[in-house]
Amino acid sequence: MNKTLLSDEQRAEFLRDGVLVIRGFYDLERDIWPILRGIHSIIGLVIDKYRLAIQQAPFSPATFDSGYQELIAANRAYGGEVYDAVKQIPAFVRLVAHPLHDQLLLELRGEKAIPGVAAGGYGIRIDNPGEDRFRANWHQEYPSQLRSLDGLVYWSPLLDVDEELGPVCFCLGSHHDGVVPVHSIEQGGKTGAYALTLQDEQARITRYPQIAPLTGPGDLVVVDFLVLHASGHNRARRSRWSMQLRYFNFTEPTGRGHGWKGSFAAGANFLEIHPELSADR
């Protein structure tokens, strides 16, 4: 293993809270800027494809998403094309399999852990201003990802996230209480994982202290699969761009038991694999 990434205090914090913010984890010039350049190029290609009269500023890390707000104002479906395309940027795919992600999991879960990357569990989110259909309500990662009860989300923003952009909110220590039963209520256009709601949600989330850390490019937030968390409300004039990668531990017994299956994104229904966790029964 390379030089230790985390201090004893950081490991203790993660075990206690289920959330750890690591400032400056990624090298901006090597790891992040190539991704931003790829996003800028794809936005430009979509603008050109539909022959839109949108003037895109030259690339810079601060304005990598130039033209995107005008693009989705012209047609929201054009934003869907960008969303599907950006997860295929080679620089992003290289980041997904960064060796330091393996090392982080081993430092937090022990040398006997065997890291895995959740197929279909990585991408670049684009949370548009005032658009709540795809906003993630209070949830745990396991029902929407499966793979293993022992998993980590690596979350990193691609721009400075302030209060107006809506930082992710976390319930500290909530992972200690295990998997929460869920209702499946498809309303407001929400389906699949977005349609799951926690049993006794409001009473449950008030049990824990909450944080919503403000972060910037290069920062990494590590989140236990069982921590309760929710997307913030974007009330800015710019979309909130962030990367999510999911790693899991192959050795965890529940994951081994169901063959490390994926959930909704893999065409499976969490509640068919775990019917005992349906609050609708």
N, C-alpha and C positions, 0 to 999 in steps of 0.2 A: 504494500500500500504506500501511496505517496505521503507527503507530510500531512499530519492530522489537520482536518479542516475546522473542527469544532473544539471549543474548550470544554472542560468538565461542566462549567456553569451553563453553557449553551445546551449541552445534552440534558442536564437536569431541568432546564427551563422547558425544553421540548417534552420531556417525559411528564412534566407536571401540567403544562398548558395544552399540549397537542399542536402548538403553533410556534414557529420560530422565524423571525425576520433576520435575514443575513444581508447586511448592507454591502454593496459593491461586489457581489459574488461573481458576476460575469465581467469579462473584459469588454468594454464598450466597442472599441475599434475592431477587435477580433471576432467577438461573438454576436454583438447586437446590431451594429451598423450595417453589416451585409444583409441582415433580415429586413431592416428598414428600407434599404435600397431596393430590395426585391419587391416589397409592398408598393413603393412609389412607382416602380416600373409597371406592375400589374394594374394599378389604378389608371395609369396613362394608357395602357393597352385597351382597357374597357372603355375609357373615354373615346379613344380613337375608333374602336369597333363600332360604336353607335353614332359616330360623327357629331358629338355634342360640342356646343360652343362653350367649353370650359377651359379656362387658362390655368394650366397646372404649373406651379412654381418649380424651378429647378430643385433637384434633390438637396436636402440638408437633413441631418438627424432630427432637428427641431420641427420640421414641417414635412416629414416623410409621407403624411397622409393628405397632402395638398390635392384638392379637387374631389375628395371623397364625399364631403357633405353636399356639394353641388350634384354629384353623381346620383346619390340616393334621393335627392330632391327631384331629380328628373324622372327616376323610376326606381322604386325600392328594390325591385328584383335585380338591378344591376349590382347592388351591394351584396346580394347573395352570390353572384359570380365571383366577386372579389373574396368573399369569405371562404368559399370552397377552394379558391386558387392559392391563397397565401399559405395554407398549411403544407403546400407542396414545394415551397421555396427550398432549394437544397441547403442553404445556410441554416434554416430552421430545423430541417430533418437532421442535420449534423449536430445541432444543439441538443435535440431530443436524446441522442445516444452519447452525450458527453460523458467521458469516464468519471468525471467528478460527481455525477448523479449516482453512479454505482457506489462510489466511496461514501457519499452522504448516507445512503441507506445502510451500508455496513456499519458506519459509525453510530447510527441511531438504533439499529436493530441487532447489532452484534455480528461477529465474524462468521457465525454459522448460517446467517441469512443468505439466500440466493436471490439476487435482484432480477426482476423482470420488468419489461416495458409493456404497459397495457395497450395492446393494439387497438386503434380507434379511440384511444384515450388521450390523445395529444392534439393540440390545435391552437389557433390564434383566435381569441374571442374579439368581437367588435360589438360593444354595447353602445347603441346609438342614443342620442339625447331624447329623453321622454318616451322611449320605446320599452314597454314593460312586458310585452308578450314573451320575449326570450330571456327576461331577467330571471335569475335563479333565486327562488324563494328559499326559506330556511330548509336546509337539507344536510344529509351526510353523503359522502362520496361513494360509499360502498353500494347502496342500492342502484345508483346510476352507472356504476363501473363494474361491480363484482370483482372478478379475478382473485381477490384475497382479502380477508378481513384485515390483514396487516399490509396496509398500503400507504403511500405518501403522494400528496399532490405537490408538485413544484410549480408555483405561481409567480410570474414575473411580469411587470408592466413594461410597455414599450414607449410610454410617455410619462411625465410627472403626473401622478394621481393626487389631486387635491380634494377637498370636501365637496366641491361642486360636481366633479366627475364621478363621485360616488364610490369610495373605497369599499372593499369587501369587509364584511363584519363577521367576527368569530366569537363563539362562546367558549371561553377558556376553561379547559378541564372537562369539557362535555364528553370527550372520548372515553373517559373512565366508566361511563354508564352503559356502554355497549350499543348495539344496533337498536334504533327506535322503530317501532311499528309505524306503518304509513297508510294513509288513505290514497286512493287513486281517483282523482276528481278531474275530469277533462272539461275545463271551462276556460273562457277567455282566449280560446285558440291554443291553449297549452295541451300538449300530448306527451306520451312517453315519460321520460324522467322529469320533465317540467310539470307534469300533472300530479306528481307525488307530493303529498303534504303530510307533515309530521302529526302523529297522534298527540292531542292536547298541546298543540304547538305553542301557543302564547304562554301557558303556564310552564311549559318545559323550558323555553329560552330565558325566562326571567330567573331561573335558578342559578345562572352563571354570570360572572363578570364578562363584559364584552369589550373587544377592542376593534378598531377599524384603522389599521396603520396606513399612514401616507407614505408612498413609496415612489421610486423613480427608476428609470432604465438602469439595468445592471443589478438591481436589488432582487433578492429571492425570498419568497415566503414559503416555508415548508409546512404542510398541513397533514395531520393524521387523517386517514380515511373516515374516521368515526367522529371527527369534530363537527359540531353543528355550525353552519356558516351560511351567509346569504350575500348575494350581490347588492351593491349599493345602488341607489337611484341616480341615474345620470341626469343632472339638471344643467349641464354646461351646453355650449354650442358646438362641441367637438365630441366625436366618438371616443370611448375608452377602449384602447387596444391593449390586450394582455395575452401572455402565453400561458397555457396550462399543459403540464406533462404529468402523467401518472405512472408511478413505479410501484411494484408490489413485491412481496416476499413469497417466493415459490414454496417455502417450507411450511407455511401456515396451514394447519389441518383443515379448516373449512374450505379454503381454496383448493387444496389437494382433493378434497372429497367431491367437489362438483367439477373437477377437471379444469380449474382456472377459467371458467366460462366468463365471457363478457356479458354485459346487460343490454340495454335498449339499443345502443349503437351497433351492437353485434347481432341484432335481430332476436335477442332473447328478452323475456319478461322477468324481471326480478321477482315478482310475486308468484310466478310459477315455480321458480327455483327455491324460494323461501316463502311458502304459503303461510307459515306460522307467523310471519311478520306483517300480514295484512290486517290492518285495523278495521277493515270492512266486513270481516267474517262474522 
